[in-house]
Structures are given as C-alpha cells and as structure tokens.
Amino acid sequence: MKKAKILSIALVLTIFIALLLGGCGNSQSAGTGDAAGSGTEQVKTLNLAMNNAYWPVAYEDDKGQPAGYAFELWQRLDEDLPEYKFNFTLTTHEDALVGLETGTYEALPGGAYYSAARAEKYIYPRLNNGGGIVGLILHKEDAAANKTFADAIANKLRFTPTPANVGFIGIIQQYNQDHPDAPIPVELAQEQNVALDYQNIIDGRYDVTIGNKHAFNEIVEVKGRTDIKDALTFNSVTLVKAYDLFRKDQGELVAKYEALLEKYKDEGYLSELSIKYFGEDLFLLDDEGN
C-alpha cells in the first residue's frame, strides 16, 4: 500500500509538471504571435513608372537603373514614408500614362505639365515638383542684350518656327495675349527638331529660338554637340510647372506627398536638388510667379 501511494503521488506530480510546462509554452507562443501581428504596421508596396529617356529629370543610366532628379526625390520620399515601399519600373512616358490609368502603376514621378484632359484621369497634387525652364537659345554675343522675350522682340530677332504641340506653347500664347501690341513673332511648325533649330541659328537663318533648357543641355552635354556649345547659350526666362501624377485612388498617398514636398521646399532640399541636376534653382523662377 505504501509503495502504491508513493507511485500515485509521483504520477500526479508528473502530470502537474507536464501541464505546467505546456501552459508556459502556449503562453510564449501566443505572445510571439501578437507581436508579429497587430503590433506591426503593414508596409504597402506601390509600383511607380519612371520615364526612361527624360534626362536629367528621369532616365535610364548606363547600368540600366533609374536615375535623375525625380528618382532621387522619390528615394527621399521612400525613406520618409516607411509605411510604403516603392518599386520603380523604367518605361516610356506614353506607356506610363496608360499604365497609370489602367492600374499597373500607382504614380508617375518625373514631371508632367498640367492639362485639363489629364486632370480628368489622374490626380495632380497641389504642389509642382519643379518644372521645365523655358528661355531663349541664341548666339553668345547676343545673350547680354536679350534676357527676356521683350528684349528679343524689341531687338527684332528672328524667331524659329515653333510647333503647336510643345509643352511650353501655352507660355507663348499667354505672353502674346498679355502683350497684344508686341507679341512674340513665331510661326507654327509641323514638328520640332531642336538640333535643326540650333543649327539654323548658327548658320544665320534665324537669330533665336524659344526652347526647354533640358533639351538644350542634353544635346550639348550628353550628345556632345560642341559646335552648339561653342556658339550658342541659354537664357532662362520662365518656368513651366511640372507635376508628379497619381492614380485616382491614391488620395492618401497624395496628401502625405504634398506635406513632405512642402517640407522639402521650406528646408531648401528641392533647391539643392534642382541646382545639382539643372544648374540653377527652379524654385526661384517658380516663386517669381512665372
């Protein structure tokens, strides 16, 4: 009897210890699961379309990777928005717009000028991310006397024809509307060939063309047209504002983007980035109301 009693006590103790250990194990597992679940904020992965040939705003570098002003800006946004992870896809501007509309992409960094037709399809944020510098391309010896459109008109410089579909045609139209007595005397062309326009100025057929600084710098710096670099220069006149585009259902992202972009502008980060890629502060032109 004594032996049976000892065995019974031992059996009870064994069961008790087993239950105790099992309870501890379950309690530890439950704690780990809570930490991995409700205690951790979920990161949203967003697909962004990046223009592959819009130097220096957005382009594909010699290693096949995204590069440029817009890419560096959005890398900073990625750091400051830990709740998102951005995947960048290099593509053409046209394919990016289609993908944004059909749901392939959530946003298109890299700059798009405003149009009412696009505003019906995409979200334009309140703030521009920079823009295209529009100005006068002319002989270096004429540069000092022709800083503005009014200067070139008063000095009777001959303007090259300009196509109606260029992004800055609105600048010309608005200027002519505001100055009916001395408008910019440009003829409309079927298409634009900036390299030919520059060559025509060098050859003396025309004196000046209105153009985009991105295009001028790309031909001079990237394509290595030293003849153009030696003969002509660019006088900045105004800014055509450009915006990052967002898919219609990305209102939450847009609100966070706008807050950060305003912060970056106030801190001077956008000005620094602008000088790095464009050689001047786009936001000074912007603040002048041009």
C-alpha positions as CSV (number, residue, x, y, z in Angstrom):
1,M,0.0,0.0,0.0
2,K,2.8,2.4,0.9
3,K,4.5,1.7,-2.4
4,A,1.3,2.2,-4.4
5,K,0.7,5.5,-2.6
6,I,4.2,6.8,-3.5
7,L,3.6,5.8,-7.1
8,S,0.3,7.7,-7.2
9,I,1.9,10.8,-5.8
10,A,4.7,10.6,-8.4
11,L,2.2,10.2,-11.2
12,V,0.3,13.3,-10.0
13,L,3.5,15.3,-9.8
14,T,4.5,14.2,-13.3
15,I,1.1,15.2,-14.8
16,F,1.2,18.5,-13.0
17,I,4.7,19.3,-14.3
18,A,3.8,18.4,-17.8
19,L,0.7,20.6,-17.7
20,L,2.8,23.5,-16.2
21,L,5.4,23.3,-19.0
22,G,2.8,23.0,-21.7
23,G,1.0,26.1,-20.4
24,C,4.2,28.1,-20.4
25,G,4.9,27.0,-24.0
26,N,1.4,28.1,-25.1
27,S,1.7,31.4,-23.3
28,Q,5.1,32.1,-25.0
29,S,3.8,31.2,-28.5
30,A,0.7,33.5,-28.0
31,G,3.0,36.4,-27.1
32,T,5.2,36.0,-30.2
33,G,2.1,35.8,-32.5
34,D,0.7,39.1,-31.1
35,A,4.0,40.9,-31.7
36,A,4.2,39.8,-35.3
37,G,0.5,40.5,-35.9
38,S,-1.4,43.5,-34.6
39,G,1.7,45.2,-33.1
40,T,3.4,45.7,-36.6
41,E,2.2,48.2,-39.2
42,Q,1.8,46.6,-42.6
43,V,4.0,48.1,-45.4
44,K,2.3,48.8,-48.7
45,T,4.2,48.1,-51.9
46,L,3.5,50.6,-54.7
47,N,4.6,50.4,-58.3
48,L,5.9,53.6,-59.8
49,A,6.5,54.2,-63.5
50,M,9.8,56.1,-64.3
51,N,10.5,57.7,-67.6
52,N,13.5,56.1,-69.3
53,A,14.6,58.9,-71.5
54,Y,13.9,62.4,-70.0
55,W,17.4,63.5,-68.9
56,P,18.1,64.8,-66.3
57,V,14.6,64.5,-64.8
58,A,14.2,60.7,-65.1
59,Y,16.2,58.4,-67.3
60,E,18.0,55.0,-67.5
61,D,21.7,55.2,-66.6
62,D,24.5,53.2,-68.2
63,K,23.8,50.3,-65.8
64,G,20.2,50.1,-66.7
65,Q,19.0,51.6,-63.5
66,P,16.6,54.6,-62.8
67,A,18.4,57.9,-62.3
68,G,17.8,61.6,-62.3
69,Y,16.2,64.4,-60.4
70,A,12.8,62.7,-59.9
71,F,14.3,59.4,-58.9
72,E,16.5,60.9,-56.2
73,L,13.5,62.9,-54.9
74,W,11.4,59.8,-54.7
75,Q,14.2,57.9,-52.9
76,R,14.0,60.5,-50.2
77,L,10.2,60.2,-50.1
78,D,10.7,56.4,-49.8
79,E,12.9,57.0,-46.7
80,D,10.4,59.4,-45.1
81,L,7.4,57.2,-45.8
82,P,8.2,53.9,-44.0
83,E,4.7,52.7,-44.4
84,Y,5.3,52.4,-48.2
85,K,7.8,50.5,-50.3
86,F,8.3,51.9,-53.9
87,N,9.2,49.7,-56.8
88,F,10.4,51.6,-59.9
89,T,9.8,50.5,-63.4
90,L,11.6,52.2,-66.3
91,T,9.3,52.7,-69.3
92,T,8.3,55.3,-71.9
93,H,6.2,58.3,-70.9
94,E,3.3,57.2,-73.1
95,D,3.2,53.6,-71.6
96,A,3.5,55.1,-68.1
97,L,0.4,57.2,-68.6
98,V,-1.6,54.2,-69.9
99,G,-0.4,52.0,-67.0
100,L,-1.4,54.7,-64.5
101,E,-4.9,54.8,-66.0
102,T,-5.3,51.0,-66.2
103,G,-4.0,50.3,-62.7
104,T,-0.5,48.9,-63.4
105,Y,1.1,51.8,-61.6
106,E,0.1,54.0,-58.6
107,A,2.2,57.0,-59.5
108,L,4.4,58.6,-62.3
109,P,7.3,60.5,-60.9
110,G,9.2,62.6,-63.4
111,G,7.2,65.6,-64.4
112,A,4.1,66.1,-66.4
113,Y,2.7,69.5,-67.5
114,Y,-0.8,70.3,-66.5
115,S,-3.7,69.7,-68.9
116,A,-7.4,69.6,-68.3
117,A,-7.7,66.3,-70.1
118,R,-5.1,64.6,-67.8
119,A,-6.7,66.1,-64.7
120,E,-9.8,64.1,-65.5
121,K,-7.8,60.8,-65.5
122,Y,-5.2,61.4,-62.8
123,I,-4.6,63.3,-59.6
124,Y,-2.4,66.4,-59.9
125,P,-1.0,67.3,-56.4
126,R,-1.3,70.9,-55.2
127,L,2.5,71.4,-55.5
128,N,4.7,71.1,-58.5
129,N,7.9,69.1,-58.2
130,G,9.8,71.5,-60.3
131,G,9.3,72.1,-64.0
132,G,10.8,72.9,-67.3
133,I,12.9,76.0,-67.7
134,V,11.8,77.9,-70.8
135,G,14.1,80.5,-72.3
136,L,15.9,81.9,-75.3
137,I,18.6,80.0,-77.2
138,L,20.7,82.4,-79.2
139,H,24.3,83.4,-80.1
140,K,26.5,84.1,-77.2
141,E,27.3,87.6,-78.4
142,D,23.5,88.4,-78.3
143,A,22.9,87.0,-74.9
144,A,23.6,90.1,-72.8
145,A,21.2,92.3,-74.7
146,N,18.4,89.7,-74.9
147,K,17.5,88.4,-71.4
148,T,13.7,88.4,-71.9
149,F,11.1,87.8,-74.6
150,A,10.5,91.6,-74.6
151,D,14.2,92.2,-75.3
152,A,14.3,89.8,-78.2
153,I,11.2,91.3,-79.7
154,A,12.4,94.9,-79.3
155,N,15.7,94.0,-80.9
156,K,13.9,92.4,-83.8
157,L,15.5,89.0,-83.5
158,R,14.1,86.4,-85.9
159,F,12.4,83.5,-84.1
160,T,12.5,80.0,-85.4
161,P,9.0,78.4,-86.1
162,T,7.5,76.5,-83.1
163,P,5.1,73.6,-83.2
164,A,1.7,73.9,-81.5
165,N,2.1,70.7,-79.5
166,V,5.2,71.6,-77.5
167,G,4.8,71.7,-73.7
168,F,5.6,75.4,-73.5
169,I,3.3,76.7,-76.2
170,G,1.0,78.0,-73.5
171,I,3.8,80.3,-72.4
172,I,3.9,81.9,-75.8
173,Q,0.2,82.1,-76.1
174,Q,-0.2,83.7,-72.7
175,Y,2.6,86.2,-73.4
176,N,1.0,87.2,-76.7
177,Q,-2.4,87.6,-75.0
178,D,-0.9,89.8,-72.4
179,H,1.2,91.8,-74.9
180,P,-1.0,92.3,-78.0
181,D,0.9,95.3,-79.2
182,A,4.3,93.5,-79.2
183,P,3.7,89.7,-79.3
184,I,6.3,87.0,-79.9
185,P,6.5,86.7,-83.7
186,V,6.6,83.0,-84.1
187,E,5.2,80.9,-86.9
188,L,3.7,77.5,-86.2
189,A,5.7,74.5,-87.4
190,Q,4.5,70.9,-88.1
191,E,7.1,69.3,-85.8
192,Q,10.0,70.3,-83.7
193,N,13.6,69.4,-84.4
194,V,15.6,71.3,-81.8
195,A,19.0,70.3,-83.2
196,L,18.0,71.7,-86.6
197,D,16.7,74.9,-84.9
198,Y,20.1,75.4,-83.2
199,Q,21.9,74.7,-86.5
200,N,19.7,77.3,-88.3
201,I,20.7,79.9,-85.7
202,I,24.4,79.1,-86.1
203,D,24.1,79.3,-89.9
204,G,22.3,82.7,-89.6
205,R,18.9,81.7,-90.9
206,Y,17.3,82.7,-87.6
207,D,18.5,84.6,-84.5
208,V,16.8,82.9,-81.6
209,T,14.5,80.0,-80.7
210,I,12.3,79.5,-77.6
211,G,13.1,76.2,-76.0
212,N,13.5,74.0,-73.0
213,K,16.7,74.0,-71.0
214,H,16.6,70.2,-70.5
215,A,16.6,69.7,-74.3
216,F,19.4,72.2,-74.8
217,N,21.6,70.7,-72.1
218,E,21.0,67.2,-73.3
219,I,22.2,68.0,-76.8
220,V,25.2,70.0,-75.6
221,E,26.3,67.8,-72.6
222,V,25.0,64.3,-73.3
223,K,25.2,64.2,-77.1
224,G,28.4,66.1,-77.1
225,R,27.5,68.8,-79.7
226,T,30.5,71.0,-79.0
227,D,29.7,73.2,-82.1
228,I,26.4,74.2,-80.4
229,K,28.0,74.6,-77.0
230,D,30.7,76.9,-78.5
231,A,28.3,79.1,-80.5
232,L,25.0,79.3,-78.5
233,T,23.8,79.8,-75.0
234,F,20.6,79.6,-73.0
235,N,19.0,82.5,-71.2
236,S,16.4,81.3,-68.6
237,V,13.2,83.3,-68.8
238,T,10.4,81.4,-67.0
239,L,9.2,78.1,-65.7
240,V,6.6,75.7,-66.9
241,K,5.4,73.9,-63.8
242,A,5.6,70.1,-63.8
243,Y,3.9,67.7,-61.5
244,D,4.2,64.0,-60.5
245,L,1.0,62.2,-61.4
246,F,-1.0,59.8,-59.2
247,R,-3.7,57.3,-59.9
248,K,-7.2,58.4,-58.9
249,D,-7.4,56.1,-55.9
250,Q,-4.2,57.3,-54.3
251,G,-5.6,60.3,-52.3
252,E,-4.0,59.2,-49.1
253,L,-0.5,58.9,-50.7
254,V,-1.0,62.3,-52.4
255,A,-1.8,64.0,-49.0
256,K,1.4,62.6,-47.5
257,Y,3.4,63.5,-50.6
258,E,2.2,67.1,-50.5
259,A,3.1,67.6,-46.9
260,L,6.6,66.2,-47.5
261,L,7.2,68.2,-50.7
262,E,6.2,71.4,-48.8
263,K,8.7,70.5,-46.1
264,Y,11.5,69.8,-48.6
265,K,10.9,73.2,-50.3
266,D,10.9,75.1,-46.9
267,E,14.1,73.3,-45.9
268,G,15.9,74.1,-49.2
269,Y,16.2,70.4,-50.2
270,L,14.3,70.9,-53.5
271,S,16.5,73.9,-54.4
272,E,19.7,71.9,-53.7
273,L,18.4,69.0,-55.8
274,S,17.5,71.4,-58.6
275,I,20.9,73.0,-58.7
276,K,22.5,69.6,-58.7
277,Y,20.6,68.4,-61.8
278,F,19.7,71.6,-63.7
279,G,22.4,74.0,-62.7
280,E,20.0,76.6,-61.2
281,D,17.2,76.8,-58.7
282,L,13.9,76.1,-60.5
283,F,12.0,77.3,-57.4
284,L,13.4,80.8,-57.7
285,L,11.7,81.1,-61.1
286,D,8.6,79.5,-59.6
287,D,8.5,82.0,-56.7
288,E,8.8,84.9,-59.1
289,G,5.3,83.9,-60.4
290,N,6.4,83.0,-63.9
